[in-house]
Amino acid sequence: MKLVITIPAYNEQGTISRVIAEIPEKIAGVDSTEVLVIDDGSTDSTGKEAKKAGAKVIRNMENCGLAFTFSRGMKTALEIGADIIVNTDADFQYNQKQIPALVKPIIEGNADIVLGSRFAGSIEFMPLQNRLGNLSVSFIMRTITGLPLTDTQTGFRAFSREAALRINVFSDYTYTQETILEAHEKRLRVTEVPVDFRKREGKSRLISNVFSYARRVGLTIMVAYLNYRPLRVFFSLGLLLCIAGFAFGFRVLVHFLNTGMVSPYIPSALVSALLLILGFEAMVMGLLAELIKRNRKVQEEALYFQKKAFFDKKG
């Protein structure tokens, strides 16, 4: 069984070699381990330091962002025959000695995706705004998926080959929430193990501004959820609009039944009609979106078999 450890990295020359050096040489149930660093257009010596430390390095010609770099790492890992893929960060915050615990549920056949939970483990330091943000997003993800997850933003996670073949990332910002929503939709088994989290040296490349991060993550979750639950979203919206329309129109209807006239409630009648029309249109959009979703599922299933044939041949 081959394990490939992917490390997206952007300007991490000071820590990348320590991350690689900390990766265990021998892991129970694993025959061979390969380290793959995806240099996301770094302007420092990240790539050179990674090569010196013994990693295979591929490079984006420009800074493409975490989501793209993560996806490229997954695809390359599949190409070189990975049976299990562990993704970790290049900033030395995660303890790489815990990789055996991360991959153990996959090796034992009990999980498809394993998340390294910082909140179930130990956190040396995390800024309060980041802590609150992570806990809030994890709560939202638990509510949406029903999965008992404590840390859905962790970058320390393991994927079986099957999970890696089925996951497709469309976000251009981050992959963390979208992969969990997609895994839940595709009935992949997701679990957590506790991990240690160190204090970061320097500033985060991803969360330079917590409010901007929250806005972009919120948009990512909303779009991903809309992709996988369009009927529920549009039907709920349409139902709310229709209820509001009936509420506005109730007194107009009562007055009309009593007097045969709409005035003096013409404005309420117009608002009621507009809300009812919008509600009906939202429900129709939901039905159309659901049909598109079903067609996409067929296409994704075909893509899965194409990827499987392609990467099996490459590996």
BELTAJO-V460119 format. One record per pair of residues at least 12 apart in sequence whose C-alpha atoms are under 8 Angstrom apart, sorted by the first residue. I is the first residue (numbers start at 1). J is the second residue. If there is no record, write none. Layout:
# BELTAJO-V460119
i | j
I | J
I | J
This chain:
# BELTAJO-V460119
i | j
1 | 29
1 | 30
1 | 31
1 | 32
1 | 82
1 | 83
1 | 84
2 | 30
2 | 31
2 | 32
2 | 33
2 | 34
2 | 81
2 | 82
2 | 83
2 | 84
3 | 30
3 | 31
3 | 32
3 | 33
3 | 34
3 | 82
3 | 83
3 | 84
3 | 85
3 | 86
4 | 33
4 | 34
4 | 35
4 | 36
4 | 77
4 | 82
4 | 83
4 | 84
4 | 85
4 | 86
5 | 33
5 | 34
5 | 35
5 | 36
5 | 85
5 | 86
5 | 87
5 | 88
6 | 35
6 | 36
6 | 37
6 | 38
6 | 70
6 | 73
6 | 74
6 | 77
6 | 85
6 | 86
6 | 87
6 | 88
7 | 35
7 | 36
7 | 37
7 | 38
7 | 73
7 | 87
7 | 88
7 | 89
7 | 90
8 | 37
8 | 38
8 | 39
8 | 40
8 | 66
8 | 69
8 | 70
8 | 73
8 | 88
8 | 89
8 | 90
9 | 37
9 | 38
9 | 39
9 | 40
9 | 42
9 | 46
9 | 89
9 | 90
10 | 39
10 | 40
10 | 41
10 | 42
10 | 46
10 | 63
10 | 205
11 | 42
11 | 43
11 | 44
11 | 45
11 | 46
12 | 44
12 | 46
12 | 90
12 | 91
13 | 44
13 | 45
13 | 46
13 | 47
13 | 49
14 | 46
15 | 90
15 | 91
15 | 92
16 | 46
16 | 49
16 | 50
16 | 90
16 | 91
16 | 92
17 | 49
17 | 50
17 | 52
17 | 53
18 | 92
19 | 90
19 | 91
19 | 92
19 | 96
20 | 35
20 | 50
20 | 53
20 | 54
20 | 55
21 | 53
22 | 95
22 | 96
22 | 97
23 | 96
23 | 97
23 | 99
24 | 96
24 | 97
24 | 99
27 | 100
28 | 100
29 | 107
34 | 55
34 | 56
35 | 54
35 | 55
35 | 56
36 | 55
36 | 56
36 | 57
36 | 58
36 | 73
36 | 77
37 | 50
37 | 55
37 | 56
37 | 57
37 | 58
37 | 73
38 | 57
38 | 58
38 | 59
38 | 60
38 | 69
38 | 70
38 | 72
38 | 73
39 | 57
39 | 58
39 | 59
39 | 60
40 | 59
40 | 60
40 | 61
40 | 62
40 | 63
40 | 64
40 | 65
40 | 69
41 | 59
41 | 60
41 | 61
41 | 62
41 | 63
41 | 64
42 | 62
42 | 63
47 | 59
65 | 172
65 | 173
65 | 174
66 | 172
66 | 173
66 | 174
66 | 175
66 | 206
67 | 169
67 | 171
67 | 172
67 | 173
67 | 174
67 | 175
68 | 172
68 | 173
70 | 175
71 | 168
71 | 169
74 | 164
78 | 161
78 | 164
78 | 165
78 | 311
78 | 315
79 | 311
79 | 312
79 | 314
79 | 315
80 | 314
80 | 315
81 | 311
81 | 312
81 | 314
81 | 315
82 | 161
82 | 315
83 | 160
83 | 161
84 | 103
84 | 106
84 | 158
84 | 159
84 | 160
84 | 161
85 | 158
85 | 159
85 | 160
85 | 161
85 | 164
86 | 99
86 | 103
86 | 156
86 | 157
86 | 158
86 | 159
87 | 155
87 | 156
87 | 157
87 | 158
88 | 155
88 | 156
88 | 157
89 | 155
89 | 156
91 | 200
91 | 201
92 | 198
92 | 200
93 | 197
93 | 198
93 | 199
93 | 200
94 | 156
94 | 195
94 | 196
94 | 197
94 | 198
95 | 195
95 | 196
95 | 197
95 | 198
98 | 195
101 | 193
102 | 114
102 | 115
102 | 116
102 | 157
102 | 158
102 | 193
103 | 158
106 | 159
106 | 160
110 | 189
111 | 188
111 | 189
111 | 190
111 | 191
112 | 159
112 | 160
112 | 162
112 | 163
112 | 188
112 | 189
112 | 190
113 | 157
113 | 158
113 | 159
113 | 160
113 | 163
113 | 188
113 | 189
113 | 190
113 | 191
114 | 157
114 | 158
114 | 159
114 | 190
114 | 191
114 | 192
114 | 193
115 | 151
115 | 152
115 | 154
115 | 156
115 | 157
115 | 158
115 | 190
115 | 191
115 | 192
115 | 193
116 | 151
116 | 154
116 | 155
116 | 156
116 | 157
116 | 192
116 | 193
116 | 194
116 | 195
117 | 150
117 | 151
117 | 152
117 | 154
117 | 192
117 | 193
117 | 194
117 | 195
118 | 151
118 | 154
118 | 194
118 | 195
118 | 196
118 | 197
119 | 150
119 | 151
119 | 194
120 | 150
120 | 151
120 | 193
120 | 194
120 | 195
121 | 193
121 | 194
121 | 195
121 | 196
121 | 197
122 | 194
122 | 195
122 | 196
122 | 197
123 | 196
123 | 197
123 | 198
123 | 199
124 | 196
124 | 197
124 | 198
124 | 199
125 | 197
125 | 198
125 | 199
125 | 200
126 | 199
129 | 210
130 | 210
133 | 214
134 | 151
134 | 152
134 | 153
135 | 150
135 | 151
137 | 152
137 | 153
138 | 150
138 | 151
138 | 152
138 | 153
141 | 177
145 | 181
145 | 184
149 | 191
149 | 192
152 | 176
152 | 177
152 | 180
153 | 176
153 | 177
154 | 176
155 | 176
163 | 183
163 | 188
165 | 304
165 | 307
165 | 308
166 | 304
167 | 179
167 | 182
167 | 183
168 | 182
171 | 220
173 | 216
173 | 220
174 | 217
174 | 220
177 | 220
177 | 221
178 | 220
178 | 221
178 | 224
181 | 224
181 | 225
181 | 228
182 | 228
185 | 228
227 | 293
228 | 293
229 | 290
230 | 286
230 | 289
230 | 290
230 | 293
231 | 283
231 | 286
231 | 287
231 | 289
231 | 290
232 | 286
233 | 286
234 | 282
234 | 283
234 | 285
234 | 286
235 | 282
235 | 283
235 | 286
237 | 279
237 | 282
237 | 283
238 | 278
238 | 279
238 | 280
238 | 281
238 | 282
238 | 283
239 | 279
239 | 283
240 | 279
241 | 275
241 | 276
241 | 278
241 | 279
242 | 275
242 | 276
242 | 278
242 | 279
242 | 280
244 | 272
244 | 275
244 | 276
245 | 271
245 | 272
245 | 273
245 | 274
245 | 275
245 | 276
246 | 272
246 | 276
247 | 272
248 | 268
248 | 269
248 | 271
248 | 272
249 | 268
249 | 269
249 | 272
249 | 273
252 | 265
252 | 268
252 | 269
